[in-house]
């Protein structure tokens, strides 16, 4: 399909040149590095006096996750309305905020260590179910996000849409449950 026909239909031209081999290498490398860094750094605690409440990072994480969820919802509505440029911008913002989240998440765990959940009974089961599914999906979602973005940026919209049907709801779940986990654990911060 020619560029002009795609453009008339509201589709965007490729933003990056297609290079699957390089994309696979970079996406897997970034995903592995991030996973290992988070796994390693979440077990390290730095005993430093920051001069402010260290749990500000947890509040920032919840705020960022809220923004990501709202951006994802906005992007969904934009693409359903065939506003592809808006969709692209919102999704790139969601990726940018997710990078900010990652930095804030690492800072929170570096400076505060682990916090034990203090609830009991059914609420504790609910908390740990949400927490475990959140952690597992957060650990797995990054390569899906990157591959989905890559397919969109190379204008492979059929592949992009197919991946997005998996990626988008999982990413939204991770963002929303991140806020829920914060709301449930924050009363137990010291």
FENMOQUI-V721875 format. One record per helix or strand of 3 or more residues. SS is the DSSP state (A for helix, B for strand). FROM is the first residue (numbers start at 0). TO is the last residue. If there is no record, write none. Layout:
ss=<SS;SS>
from=<FROM;FROM>
to=<TO;TO>
//
This chain:
ss=<A;A;A;A;A;A>
from=<2;19;55;83;121;156>
to=<7;40;79;111;152;187>
//
